[in-house]
């Protein structure tokens, strides 16, 4: 009997304790039915405070004490909202915020600037491209890649290179996903053109560590481009007309429940920049170059039923570069292109559960043809993906969970080589790789205490290519986020990554002769382990900061030290590629001013990155190509009034590494170069100042007309894209004079454009 009474009391008190807390799951939307990302949510109950930030779907979840609760919601550019009610059990709530249109235009503009960059949990960043239009760019439109290069942990890649180098990784270690679809051709040439038509992109999420188990296949960062998924209510048109390129985006409603967004861009840089290069450049600069590109985006959205939303995203682009060098008797023609299409169906089962399913096709190809004297050769490559993504988001005992399965078939041609007139016999090579990759993933986001949140993920990958290349890998992801109060938060994370498709860089300037290769025929997948810690501080109402550090170790890295290709019939990728290891570590900081007439940020990264390959540098460790010790970026935006705003960007980066001979000697009257080490030299420091001015003829929520004046590299500083060693031998052939010639692609680039929205 006593045991029965004892168990009865345990049961009663366990129920009391169990019911002392419950979970609030909420969704924050705008009055235009758009999910609001990064909204601050404060919950107060029984003199206890809880804090949350909405995710990419505008959702938040908090386990709090029962009682009279006050929820305060704060989103920049919207009216604050507070809700009071008796909180007695698990509750689902939806909150709609109204835009703050009751203030003067000057204040509206000021508020818009606040939400340009939002810090998400774990140090991730979310960018609202529209609110960052004052950051200087040549085309007068926000550049996604350039913006990322102005943030901590991301190195400036210099001119003529639109790649990302994140936390000591190689350019191919970064995933760029267009609404979940992988993009392999990641940049336009010159480094000054935005990769995407930014009018078509609503938000950008950037994760330096790829901590979400939903995303895999890369050792470094994940950049998620989120197109507009709001059904257009009326016809709209916006764009930009400039002296270097123009773009146009139209919103077309089909019915009350469906509509299109269509965007297109075209450059005419040949007609503008090429004459400037020929007339104003020195003899050692790149001359006789022609380049152009065009691209297009399409998004179709349809609410096919109350609980089902269908969207179809497509992207196509084409670039062509022609170079003629009379001194070298060289003619070069390079073409590269992208194409992606992805239909997605999102189904909402309840406020606690929804699922998305998508299929996609993604293709990237390049084709290089060169003629030098009598020699003709061509190199081409492509990568094609056929894939399926599934994600199911639900709540289990008040804990948000996301699970799913993914599959992709890779079809690659790393290099197709054709050479004529090099020897008596012409040579040709062709290789095609097929591979399959499947993954299951789960991410849970429990609230461990009132102040400690966790994001625990596991990704299981199975990869196969041929009969001898099969791998099963477990990739854990752990992120802990401690929110001390509304001013201070701290995080720590660990990520294990594997990469099965690798980008092989063949040039020092990042031109798209680079190619992708899959793990097969003895080529192992690359892997990495990364640890990071950091903190975020709200110093005042207007100023916030972040500090962090990271350490990343990498194995089975790939290097291709032969340039574009080896011109002989015995070369094979398996024999030419070499494998090694590397590590990277550093310190990052960011200081932001979030509102007021003057806004902006300061970003600084101190980092080290090295590599070790048995076949290079006598097996000794050497600096990686983009080991840039210091990276400093300063961005300032100033709103003078409702008509004028100004922007400035100042960049300083240590020079990247390259290999230079240290001595010469003669054998049979021929000069021979001798090297002391791999990547033993350093390029000059990279320094650039950009300015921009926007004059608004009209600016409202639905209409805009503005002139943009921009100057790229305002002080005309010579930032070489590479260095050529010019060797001169005297008449007696007893001494050698070596001169370094800096090859500069462009210097100062002024631009004017007209931005409009109707």
N, C-alpha and C positions, 0 to 999 in steps of 0.2 A: 504493500500500500504506500509506504513511504517513497519507494522508488517511483511509483506512479505519480504521486504528488510532485516529486522533484522534477520528473520529466515534463509534467504539465507547466510548472513555473518556467522551466527552460524554454519551452515552446512559446509561452506567452511573452516572455521578455525578449526572446529572439525576434518575435513579430514586432514588438515595440521598437527594438533597435533597427529592424529592417525597414520600418516605416518612418524612421526619423529623417530619412532623406529620400528624395525622388529625383527624376530626371526631367529637365525641360529640353525639348528638341524644337528648334525654331528655324524659320526661313525668313530672310529679309529680301524684299523686292522693292523696286521703284514703282511709281504709279504707272510706268510704261511696261510693267510686267517683266523687267530685267532683273536677274539675280545680282545682288550687290556683293562684290568680293571685298574682303578686308574691312568690313564694317565692325566698329568697336561696340561690344555689348557688355554693359555693366549690370550685374544682378546684386541686389542688396536685400538680405533677409536676416532678421534677428541680430542686427548690428554686425553681420558678417558680409564681406564683399567677395564677389566672384567676377572673373573677367573672361571674355571669350572674343574670338575674331572669326567672322564667317569665312568659309572655304570657297572654292571655285564655283560651287553651286548655290552660294548664298546661305548655307546652312551652318548652324552651331548647335552644340550639345553640352549641357552642364548638369552635373549631379550635385544638388544643393540641398540645404536643410529645408524642412517644411515650415510654413508660416506665411506671414504677409510679405509678399515679394514685390520689389520695385525693379522693373527692367528699364534701363536707359539705353537708347540706341543712338549712336553718333556716326554719321557718314558725311564726309566732307562734300559740300555742294548740295546737301539736303537738309531739310529742317530736322532738328533733334526731336526725338519722340520718347515719351515715358509712359509706361503701363503699370498699373497697380492691381493686384488681385490676391485672393487667398490661395496659396499653393498647398494643396492637400494630397496630390497624387501625381503620377507621371502625366506630363502635359505636352501636347503638340500646339505650337502657336505659329501664326503667320503674321508678319508685320510689314506694312506698306509705308514707304517713306515718300514724302512729297518734295519735289525740287524747291530749293530756296530761290524763289523769283521775286521776293518782296524787297530785295535790296537793290541798290544802285548797280549799274553795269560795272563800275570800277570794282565793287566788292564781289560781284559774281565772278569776274575774271580772277580775282585774288583767291576766291574759294576754289575755283577750278584747279589752280596751280597746286593746291595742297595735296591732291590725290594723285599726282603724277606717278609717284613710286610708293608702294605699300610694302612694309615688311611683314611677311607671313611667318608662321612658326618655323623654327629651326634655321632662321637666317635666310629663307627663300625670299625672293623679291617678286612683286607683281607690278607691271607697268601699264598705265593707261596712256596709250600713245597720243591720243588727242590732247591730253593735258600737258604734254611735253613738247608741243610744237615750237616753243621758243628756243629749244636747244639748237645751236647753229648746225645747219647742214647745207651742202651745196645746192640741193634741189629744193630746199624750202619745205621738205616733208621729213617727218621723224624717221630716223634710220635705226632699225632694231639692233643690228649688229654693232653699230657705233655706240648706241646707248649702253649695251652690255659691256663694251670695252671701257666705259667710264665708271664701272662699278668695281668693288674690291674683289680680288682673286682672279680677275680677267685681265690679261695682258694686251696692250696695244700691239697689233700685228703689223703696223707700219703701212706705207703706201703700197698699192698694187696687190693688196692681200686682204680679202674679206673674211678670213678664217677667225675662229675663236681659239684662244689658248687659255685654258682654265686650270688653275691650280697645278701647273707643271705638266699638264697632259698635252698630247699631240692634237692636231686639228681634227683628226678622225675619231677622237675619243668623245666627241660631243654629239648628242642627239638633238636634231631639230625636227619637231613634230608639228605638222600642220593639222590641227584638230585630231591628233593621234596617228596621222600617216607620216612615216619617215621620209625625209627629204635627203638625198645624197649629194646633189649639186648645190652647195650651200652658199654660193656667192656670185655676184657679178664682178667683173674685172674692175681694176683701179681702186677698189676699196672705198669709193665715195658714193656709190649708188646703193640705196636700200635694197636688200634682197627681196623684200615683198612690198607690194603696194599697201602702204600702211593704212590707207583709208578703208581697206577691206578687213583689217584686223582690229578687233575691239580691245583685247587684253593680251598681254604676254606674261607668262609665268616662267621664272628662271630659277633653277635649282642647281647650285654648283656641285652638289654631291649625288644627284639622282637618288635621293633617299626614299622615294616612293617606289614600292615593289611593283607597282603597275607598269613601270617603265624599266627596260633593261636593254642589254646589248651594247652598252657603252661604258667606258671606264670613268668618264668625267661627268659633264653637266648634261642637263636636259632643259631645252628651251621649248615651251609649249605655246604655239601660236593659236589663239582662240578667235575665230571669225565671229562676226555678228550673227547671233541666233534669234534676234527679235524679228518677228514677221512685220514687214513694212506696212504701215497704215496708209501711206500715200506716196505718190511718185516723188522721188528726190534725186538730185544730181549734185555731185561735188567733185572737185579735182584740183589740179595744179598745172599751170602752163608756165614753163620756164625756158631759158635759153639752152639748157642742156638736155632736158627731157620734159615730157608732159604725161599726165595721168588723168584718168577719168573713172568715176564710180557712180553707178546709177542704181537706185532702189526701185523695184517694179512690183507693186502689189498685183497679184493675180486674182485673189478673192480676199474675203475677210480672214481666211485661215491659211493662206499661202502667199508666197512671193519670192522674188529673186533679188540677189545682189550681184551685179556684174561689174568687173573692174578691168582696166587695161592700161598699159604703159608703153611708151616708145621713146627711145633716146635718139638724138641727132648730134651726138658728140663729135662725129667726124666733121661736120660743117662748122663747128665752133672751136673745139679744143685743138684739133689737129693743126689748123693754121697758127694758133698761138704757140704750139710746141715747135713748129718749124721756124717761126719768125723770132721768137723770144728766147729760145733755148741755146745752150752752148753746144759745141760740137760733140761732146761726150754724152749728151743726153739721148734718150730714146727718140728716134725720129721716124718719119714715114710709117706711122702707125694709123690704122683705121679700126675702129671698134664701134659696135652697136648692139643693142639688145631690145627685145620686146617681150612682154609677158601679159598674161591674163588670168583672172580669178573669176570663179562663178560659185555662188552658194544659193541653193534652192531650199526653202523651208516650208513645211506643210504640217499643220495640226490635223492629221488625218482622222483623229478621234479625240475624245476628251482626255484619254490617258496615253496617246501615242503621238510622238513628234518625229517626223521624218525630215532629215536634212541630207543634202548631197553637196559635197565640196569638190571642186576641181581646180587644178592649177596647171598652167603650161607656160614655158619660157624658152627662148632661144637666143643665144649669144654667138657673135662671130668676131674674131680678131684677125687682122691681117697686118703683117710686119714685113717691111722691105729694108734691108741693110745693104747698100751698095758696096760698102767697104769689105763686107764679108761675102759678097755675092750670094746673099741669103734671101729667100722668099718663104714666108710662113703663113699658113692659113689654118686657123683653129676654130672649130665649132663645138659648142656644147649645149645641151638642152635638158629640160625637166618636163615630166608629165605625171600628174597624180589625179586620181579620182576615187572618192570614197563616199558611198551612201551609208547613213547611220540611222538606226531606229532606236529611239529612247522611249521606254515604256514605264509609266508610273503606276505601281500597284497600290500604294498607299503612301501617306506622308512619311512612313518609315522605310519604304522599299521602292527602288526603281532599278531598271536594267537598261543598258545600252548594248547594242550589237552593230558591228560595222564590218564591211568587207572593203578592201582597198587594193588598188594597183598603183605602184610607184615605179617610175623608170628614169634613169639618168644615163646619158651617153655623151661621149666626147670623141672628136675625130681630128687628128693633127696630121697635116701634110706639109712637108718641108722640101725645098730644093736648094742645094748649095753646090755651085759649080755644076758638075754633071751628075751629081748624086741626088737621087730622089728616094725619099722614104716616107712612110706613113705609119702612124700608131693610132689605134682606136680602142675604145673600151666601153662597156656598158654594165649596168646592174639593174635587174628587174625584180620587183617583189610582188607576189600575190599573197595577200594576208587576210586574216580574220581576227577581230578584237571583240572580246566580251567582258563586260564589267557589271557586277551585281552589287548594289549598295543597299545595306539593310542595317537594322539595329538588333543586337542580341543582349538582353538584360541591360539595357541603357548604354551599351557600348557600340559606337558606330563601327561597322565592318565593311570592307570592300574586297570582293573576291572576283576572280575571273579566269578565263582561259584565253590563250592566244596561239595562233599558228601562222607561219609564214613560209612560203617557198621562195628561195633565192635562186635566181638564174644570172650568172655573171660571166662576162668575158673580160678578164683583167687586162690583157693586152693582145691585140692582133697587130702583128708587125709585118710590114712589107718593105723591102729594101731593093733598090735597083741601081745598077751601075757603080756599086761600091767595089766589087771584085768582078772577076770574070763570070761568076755565077750569082744570079739574083737569089735572095733568100726570103722566106715567108714563114711566119709563125702564127698559130691560132690556138687558143685554149679556152674551153668553156667549162664552167663549174656549176653544178646543181647541188643545192643543199636544202635541208628542211630543218625548221626550228619550231619547237612547241614549248609552251610555258604555262604553268599555273601559278597564281599569285594570291596572297591574302594580306591585307593590312587591317590591323585593329588599332583603334585610338582610345584606349581606356583613360579615365581620369583616376590616377592612383591616389591622390590626396586632393585637398581643396586647392593646392597651389601647383601640384605636379601632374603634368600631362605626359602621355607617352604615345609614340607612333611605332608600332611593332609590325614588321613586315617580313615575309618570306617569299622568295621567288624560286621556283624549281624549273630549270631549263633542261630540255633534251635537244641535242643537236646532232645531226648526222649528215655526212657528205661522202658518198661512196661506201665501200665495204670496210675500210680501215680507219675511218674518222668518225667516231661516235663518242659523245660526251654527255654525262648527266651531272649537272652542277646545282648545288644548293647555295642560294645567295641571301643571307640574312640582312635585314636593315633594322637598325634601332635608333630611335630619336627620342630623347628626353628633353622636355621643356618645362622649366620651373619659373612660374610667374610669382615673383615676390609681392608685387603690388602693381598699381597702374603706371609706375615709373621704371621698374626694373624687371628684367626677365633674363634667364640664362638657359643655355641649351648645350647638349653634348650628343654626338652621333657616331655611329660606326656603320660602314657600308662595305659589303663584299660584292664585287662586280666581275662579270666575265663578258668578253667581247669576241664574237665569232666572225664578223666582217670587219676588215681593217682597211683604212685608207693609207695608201702608199704614196708619199710625196716624192716627186721626182725633180722639183725645181726649187730654187731658193726664194722665188718671188710669189709662189702660190698660184701660178697660172694653172688652168685646169688640164694639165697633162697628167695630173695625179689620177690614180685608179684605185678601185676597190678590189680586194681579194678575200675569198672565204677560207676559213680553216679547213684544210684538206691536204691530202698527200703529204703528211708529215708536218704541216704548218699548224702549230698548236694555237688554241684561243689565248688571247691576252687576258690577264687578270689583275685585279688591284684590291688593296685593302686601304680604307681611308678612315682616319679618326679626325674629328673636328670638335672644337668647343667654341663658345661665343656668348655674347651678351648684348642686349639692347637696352638703351636708356632713353627715357623721355626727360631731357634735361629741363625743359620748360615747355610752355604751351607752343612755342614756335620752333624749338630746336630739339632734335633727337640724334642719337649716335648709336653706332654698333662697333663692337670689337670682336675679333676672332682669330683663331689659329688652326692650322691643319697639318696633317702628316699623311702622305700617300706613298705606299710602296707598290711597284708594278713589276709584273713578270711576263716573260714571253713577248716582249715588245718586238716590233719588226722594223727593220731598216733596209733601205734599198739604195746603196751608195753609188749607183752607176748612172745617175742622171736620168734622162728620158728613157733610154734603153741601151743595152749593149748591142753593137751592130756586128754580130757574128752568128753563125748558124748553130753554135753549140750552147748558147745561153738558154736557160730555163728559169722560170720564176722560183722554182724550188731551190735551185742552186744559187741564185743571185740574192735571194732574201736571207738576211741573217737575223738571229734572235738574241735578245739580251734582256736586261732588267734595268730598272730605274727607280728613282725616288724623288719626291718633291715635298717641301715643307715651307711654311711661311706664316706671316702675320698680316692681318687685314684690318682696316678700319674705315669707317664712313661717318661723316658728320653732315647732317642735313638741316637746312632751314626750311620749314614746311609751309609757312604762310607769311603774309605781309606783302608789301610792294616788291621787296627783294626776296627771292627764293633761290635755292640751288643746293649743291652739295660738294663736299670735298672727299675724295676717295684716295687711299694710299695702300699699296701692297708691297711688302718686303718679302721676297721669296727666293728659294734656291731650287734648282732642278738639275739632276745629273743622270747620266746613262752609263751602262757598262755592257759592252759587247766583246766577246773574246776575239773576234776578228778585227776589231777596230782599236786603234790607240794602244797596240800591244797588250790588250786586255786590261788596261788601266781605266779607271773611272774618269769621265770627262763631262764637261758642261753640255747640257742639251742645247739645241739650236736656239730655243726661245727661253733660255735662262736669262731673264731680265731682272736684275737685282732690285731695281726701284721702278715702281709704276705710280705716278701721281697724276690725278685728274681733278681739275677744278671747274665746276659748272655754275654759272650765275645767270639768273633771269630777273629782269627788272621791268615792272609795269609802271610806266610814267603816268599814264592816264588811260582812258577808255580807247584811245586811238593808237597809242604808241607802246610797244614793248621791245626790249633789247635782250640779247643773249650773248654770252661769251663762254668759250671753252678753252682751257689751257691744259695742255698735255705735256708731260715729261716722262720719258722712258729710257732706261739704260739700253744701250745697243745690244742687238741679238748677236749670237756667236756664229763664227764661220771659220773655215780652215784656210790658213795662209802659209805658204812656204817661208821658212826661216833662213835658208841658205841655198846657194847655187854653186855647182862646180861643173867642170867640163869632162866629157868622155867623147873622144874622137871629134873634138872641136864642136860638140853639141852641148848646150847648157842643160844641166839636170837639176831639178828642184828637190829639195830635202825638207821634210816636215818634222817639227818637234812634237806635234801632238794633234789630235783630232779636235776641231772647234777651238783652236788655240788663239784665235784672234776675236776681236769684238768690233762691231760696227759703231759708228759715232752715235752719241746719244740722240734720241728722237725728240724733237721739240716742235710743237705746233700750236698756233693760236688761231681760233676761228671766231668770227663775229657774225651776228645776224641782227637785223632790224625788221620788225613787222609793223606795218601801218594798216589799220583796220578802217576801211570805208564803212563797213557794216558788220555788227556781230550780235546775233541773238541766238537763242537755242536752236532755231531751225534755219537761219540764214547767216551767211558769212561771206565777206569779200575783203581780201587783204593782199597787200603787196609785201613780198619778202625780199630783202636785200641781204646776201650772205657773202662772206669772204672766207675761203678755205686757205689756211696757211697764210695768214694776214701779213706776216713779216718776211715772207718770201725766203724761208730758210731751206737750205739744201738738205733734204732728207733722202739719202740714196737708198734705192731698192736692192742694190748689190754692188760689190766692188770688183773691178777687173784689174788684174796685174799686168802691166805693160812692160815687157822685158826688152831692153835694148842692149846690144853687144857692140863694143867699140871696134874700130877697124882691125886692130891687132888680135881681136878675139881673146884678150887676156883679162877682160873685166866685164861685169854685167851691171847695168843700171836698171833698177826696178822701181817703177812708179805705180802708185795706186790711182786708178781712175774711178771716181764715184759715178755710178749710173743713176741719174735722177729722172723719174718719170714725169713729174710735174711739180711746179712750185706754187705760186699764188694762183688761186682760181676764184675770181669773182663770179657772182651769179645773181640773177633777179628772176623772180617768178610771181605769178598771180594765183592765189589760192581762193577758191570759191565754193559755196555750198548754197543750194536753193531747193 
